């Protein structure tokens, strides 16, 4: 490997570093303000210099090879040296784009308020949020940080619990007056349940909540937790909802609180190479700081849905 020639190809090294972090040529091109062809040409040039494949395509993006990791470390050292040089002559700041995947409930009630505060502290930071409720991806998918429900098992990643909560049963007073208030778990069989579409629910911790309940009639099933909340507020049935969402709704009444609740935890997943990015570190630390708040304190509880 020609290390001297490698060090002289700064644009190509920084392009490779961005692709390695984001996992996609298109995402790297957008981040760097260049086109896809330029990204491809720079990566090919680096591979020609090194004589090795640096990236391999997977189902969810580009993964770093063993040889690529060595070049990645060189590129990081150069990036850190450049950052140090800039920070010594200008005001220290966090810049760049951080891409986050998170469930809707976490996004609306936690992520957005926390990220707004981070952006106030770092005006040059951009954030892109992608909402979905699913398991952590095993391979890189263009995301810098993932928030998932339940402890993930992802190789070469940093995993930390962020927020514990409870899934509980709720309904409106009007619904209970019309359909009666269940006093036992078995009585729930006479009611409809607003929850996820069971056939495509892939998150084990959320699916496990259903095993504690008797079989209920399906209310309005959705892949979006806000649909569960809205359906419950509209009297479509009983909702199985995160407590921090339901508590912000004065029209909702907890049901069988002494007989049923299901614990769940939001976890953060950050790949090792992403965590070395100062922008990702700033966002991750903000989430960590939030998770250290006293129990029951949720600054992003959000407004009541009318």
C-alpha positions as CSV (number, residue, x, y, z in Angstrom):
1,X,0.0,0.0,0.0
2,X,1.5,3.4,-1.1
3,X,0.9,5.4,2.1
4,X,2.7,8.5,0.8
5,X,0.4,8.7,-2.3
6,X,-2.6,7.9,0.0
7,X,-1.9,10.9,2.2
8,X,-1.8,13.2,-0.8
9,X,-5.4,12.3,-1.8
10,X,-7.2,14.3,0.8
11,X,-10.6,14.7,-1.1
12,X,-10.7,11.0,-1.8
13,X,-9.9,10.1,1.8
14,X,-12.6,12.4,3.1
15,X,-15.1,11.0,0.6
16,X,-14.3,7.5,1.7
17,X,-14.6,8.5,5.3
18,X,-18.1,9.9,4.6
19,X,-19.2,6.8,2.7
20,X,-18.0,4.6,5.5
21,X,-20.0,6.5,8.0
22,X,-23.2,6.9,6.0
23,X,-23.1,3.6,4.2
24,X,-24.4,5.0,0.9
25,X,-22.8,6.8,-2.1
26,X,-25.9,9.0,-2.5
27,X,-25.9,10.0,1.1
28,X,-22.2,10.8,1.0
29,X,-22.7,12.9,-2.2
30,X,-25.5,14.9,-0.6
31,X,-23.4,15.5,2.6
32,X,-20.3,16.6,0.6
33,X,-22.1,18.6,-2.0
34,X,-20.8,16.5,-4.9
35,X,-22.4,14.1,-7.3
36,X,-22.6,10.3,-7.2
37,X,-20.2,9.8,-10.0
38,X,-17.5,11.9,-8.2
39,X,-18.0,9.8,-5.1
40,X,-17.6,6.6,-7.1
41,X,-14.5,7.9,-9.0
42,X,-12.8,8.9,-5.7
43,X,-13.4,5.6,-4.1
44,X,-12.2,3.7,-7.1
45,X,-9.1,5.9,-7.1
46,X,-8.3,5.0,-3.5
47,X,-8.8,1.3,-4.2
48,X,-6.4,1.6,-7.1
49,X,-3.8,3.2,-4.9
50,X,-4.2,0.7,-2.1
51,X,-4.6,-2.3,-4.4
52,X,-7.4,-3.5,-2.1
53,X,-11.2,-3.5,-1.9
54,X,-12.1,-0.9,0.7
55,X,-15.9,-1.3,0.7
56,X,-18.3,-4.2,0.0
57,X,-21.9,-3.8,-0.9
58,X,-24.4,-5.4,1.5
59,X,-28.2,-5.4,1.4
60,X,-28.4,-2.3,3.5
61,X,-25.5,-0.3,2.2
62,X,-21.7,-0.3,1.9
63,X,-19.6,-2.0,4.6
64,X,-15.9,-1.4,5.4
65,X,-13.6,-4.3,4.6
66,X,-10.7,-5.3,6.9
67,X,-8.3,-3.4,4.6
68,X,-10.8,-0.5,4.4
69,X,-10.7,-0.1,8.2
70,X,-7.0,0.6,8.1
71,X,-7.6,3.3,5.6
72,X,-10.5,4.6,7.6
73,X,-8.3,5.1,10.6
74,X,-5.8,7.1,8.5
75,X,-8.6,9.2,7.2
76,X,-9.9,9.9,10.7
77,X,-6.5,10.9,11.9
78,X,-6.2,13.4,9.1
79,X,-9.8,14.7,9.7
80,X,-9.0,15.1,13.4
81,X,-5.8,17.0,12.6
82,X,-7.6,19.3,10.3
83,X,-10.4,19.9,12.9
84,X,-7.8,20.7,15.5
85,X,-6.1,23.2,13.1
86,X,-9.5,24.9,12.4
87,X,-10.6,25.0,16.0
88,X,-7.4,26.7,17.0
89,X,-8.1,29.6,14.7
90,X,-11.9,29.8,14.8
91,X,-14.7,29.4,17.3
92,X,-15.2,25.7,18.1
93,X,-18.4,24.4,16.6
94,X,-20.2,21.2,15.6
95,X,-21.1,21.0,11.9
96,X,-22.5,18.4,9.5
97,X,-25.6,16.3,9.2
98,X,-26.6,13.6,11.6
99,X,-29.1,11.0,10.4
100,X,-31.3,9.3,13.0
101,X,-33.7,6.5,12.8
102,X,-36.2,6.3,15.7
103,X,-39.8,5.1,16.6
104,X,-42.5,7.7,16.2
105,X,-43.1,8.0,20.0
106,X,-39.5,8.6,20.8
107,X,-39.2,11.1,17.9
108,X,-42.1,13.2,18.8
109,X,-41.8,13.2,22.6
110,X,-38.0,13.0,23.1
111,X,-35.9,13.4,20.0
112,X,-37.4,16.6,18.6
113,X,-37.2,18.7,21.8
114,X,-33.7,17.4,22.6
115,X,-32.4,18.0,19.1
116,X,-33.9,21.5,19.0
117,X,-31.8,22.3,22.1
118,X,-28.7,20.8,20.4
119,X,-29.2,22.9,17.3
120,X,-29.5,26.0,19.4
121,X,-26.1,25.2,20.9
122,X,-24.6,24.2,17.5
123,X,-26.3,26.3,14.7
124,X,-24.3,24.7,12.0
125,X,-25.6,21.2,12.8
126,X,-28.3,19.6,10.6
127,X,-30.5,16.7,11.6
128,X,-32.5,14.3,9.5
129,X,-35.1,12.1,11.3
130,X,-36.4,8.8,9.9
131,X,-39.3,7.3,11.8
132,X,-40.0,3.6,12.0
133,X,-40.6,1.0,14.7
134,X,-38.4,-1.9,14.0
135,X,-35.4,-3.9,15.2
136,X,-31.9,-2.4,14.9
137,X,-30.3,-3.0,11.4
138,X,-27.5,-5.5,11.4
139,X,-25.7,-3.7,8.7
140,X,-25.0,0.0,8.0
141,X,-28.0,1.7,6.4
142,X,-27.0,5.3,6.0
143,X,-28.0,6.1,9.7
144,X,-25.6,7.6,12.2
145,X,-27.7,6.8,15.2
146,X,-30.6,4.4,15.7
147,X,-33.1,4.3,18.6
148,X,-34.9,1.0,19.0
149,X,-37.2,-0.7,21.5
150,X,-35.5,-3.5,23.4
151,X,-31.9,-4.4,23.8
152,X,-30.3,-4.7,20.3
153,X,-27.7,-7.2,19.3
154,X,-25.6,-5.5,16.6
155,X,-21.9,-6.3,15.9
156,X,-19.3,-3.5,16.2
157,X,-21.8,-1.0,17.7
158,X,-22.2,1.0,20.9
159,X,-25.5,0.2,22.7
160,X,-26.9,2.1,25.7
161,X,-30.4,2.2,27.3
162,X,-31.9,5.7,27.1
163,X,-35.4,5.7,28.5
164,X,-37.6,3.2,30.4
165,X,-41.4,3.4,30.1
166,X,-44.5,1.3,30.6
167,X,-47.1,0.2,28.1
168,X,-50.5,0.4,29.7
169,X,-54.2,0.3,28.8
170,X,-56.2,3.5,28.3
171,X,-59.6,4.6,27.1
172,X,-61.8,7.7,27.1
173,X,-64.4,8.3,29.8
174,X,-67.0,8.5,27.0
175,X,-65.9,5.1,25.7
176,X,-66.1,3.5,29.1
177,X,-69.6,5.0,29.8
178,X,-70.8,3.4,26.5
179,X,-69.1,0.1,26.6
180,X,-68.5,-0.5,30.4
181,X,-65.3,-0.5,32.3
182,X,-63.5,-3.8,32.4
183,X,-62.6,-4.9,36.0
184,X,-60.6,-8.0,35.0
185,X,-58.2,-8.9,32.2
186,X,-60.6,-11.5,30.9
187,X,-63.3,-8.9,30.5
188,X,-61.1,-7.2,27.9
189,X,-62.2,-9.9,25.4
190,X,-65.4,-7.8,24.9
191,X,-63.4,-4.8,23.8
192,X,-61.4,-3.7,20.8
193,X,-57.7,-3.1,21.1
194,X,-55.9,-0.2,19.2
195,X,-52.3,-1.4,18.7
196,X,-49.8,-2.4,16.1
197,X,-50.6,-4.7,13.1
198,X,-49.7,-8.0,14.8
199,X,-48.8,-9.8,11.6
200,X,-45.9,-7.4,10.8
201,X,-44.9,-6.5,14.3
202,X,-41.2,-7.4,14.4
203,X,-40.2,-5.8,17.7
204,X,-40.1,-8.6,20.4
205,X,-40.6,-6.3,23.4
206,X,-43.8,-4.8,21.8
207,X,-45.1,-8.2,20.7
208,X,-44.5,-9.6,24.2
209,X,-47.0,-7.1,25.6
210,X,-49.8,-8.9,23.7
211,X,-49.0,-12.3,25.3
212,X,-50.0,-10.8,28.7
213,X,-53.5,-9.9,27.5
214,X,-56.4,-12.1,26.5
215,X,-57.3,-12.2,22.8
216,X,-59.1,-8.9,22.1
217,X,-61.0,-7.8,19.0
218,X,-59.0,-5.7,16.7
219,X,-59.7,-2.0,16.9
220,X,-57.7,0.2,14.6
221,X,-54.4,-1.5,14.0
222,X,-51.5,0.6,12.6
223,X,-47.8,0.7,12.3
224,X,-47.8,4.2,13.7
225,X,-48.2,4.7,17.5
226,X,-49.9,8.1,17.0
227,X,-52.7,6.3,15.1
228,X,-53.1,4.1,18.3
229,X,-53.4,7.3,20.4
230,X,-55.8,9.1,18.0
231,X,-58.0,6.0,17.6
232,X,-58.3,5.6,21.4
233,X,-59.1,9.3,21.8
234,X,-61.8,8.9,19.1
235,X,-63.4,6.1,21.0
236,X,-62.4,3.3,18.6
237,X,-61.5,1.0,21.5
238,X,-58.9,0.6,24.3
239,X,-55.4,1.7,23.5
240,X,-52.2,-0.1,24.5
241,X,-50.0,3.0,24.8
242,X,-46.7,4.3,26.2
243,X,-47.5,5.9,29.5
244,X,-45.5,9.1,28.7
245,X,-47.8,9.7,25.7
246,X,-51.1,8.8,27.4
247,X,-50.4,10.9,30.5
248,X,-50.3,14.0,28.4
249,X,-53.9,13.4,27.3
250,X,-56.4,14.6,29.9
251,X,-59.3,12.7,28.2
252,X,-57.6,9.3,28.7
253,X,-58.3,7.1,31.7
254,X,-55.9,4.3,32.7
255,X,-57.6,0.8,32.8
256,X,-56.6,-2.2,35.0
257,X,-53.5,-0.4,36.2
258,X,-53.1,-2.7,39.1
259,X,-53.4,-5.8,36.9
260,X,-51.5,-5.0,33.7
261,X,-48.4,-3.0,32.6
262,X,-45.6,-4.0,30.3
263,X,-42.1,-2.5,30.7
264,X,-40.1,-1.4,27.7
265,X,-36.9,0.6,27.0
266,X,-35.6,2.7,24.2
267,X,-32.0,1.9,23.4
268,X,-29.5,3.9,21.4
269,X,-27.3,2.1,18.8
270,X,-24.3,3.9,17.4
271,X,-21.7,2.2,15.2
272,X,-18.2,2.7,16.3
273,X,-17.0,4.7,13.3
274,X,-20.1,7.0,13.6
275,X,-19.4,7.7,17.3
276,X,-16.0,9.2,16.3
277,X,-17.9,11.9,14.3
278,X,-18.1,15.0,16.6
279,X,-21.7,15.8,15.4
280,X,-22.9,12.3,16.2
281,X,-21.2,12.4,19.5
282,X,-22.9,15.7,20.4
283,X,-26.4,14.3,19.6
284,X,-25.7,11.0,21.4
285,X,-24.5,12.9,24.5
286,X,-27.7,15.0,24.4
287,X,-29.8,11.9,24.5
288,X,-27.7,10.5,27.3
289,X,-28.1,13.7,29.3
290,X,-31.9,13.4,28.8
291,X,-31.9,9.8,30.0
292,X,-30.3,11.0,33.2
293,X,-33.3,13.1,34.2
294,X,-35.4,12.0,37.2
295,X,-38.1,9.4,36.5
296,X,-41.3,10.8,35.0
297,X,-39.7,14.0,33.8
298,X,-40.3,14.3,30.1
299,X,-39.7,17.7,28.7
300,X,-41.0,16.6,25.3
301,X,-44.3,15.3,26.5
302,X,-46.0,17.2,23.7
303,X,-49.4,18.9,23.5
304,X,-52.6,17.0,24.0
305,X,-54.2,15.7,20.8
306,X,-57.6,17.2,20.4
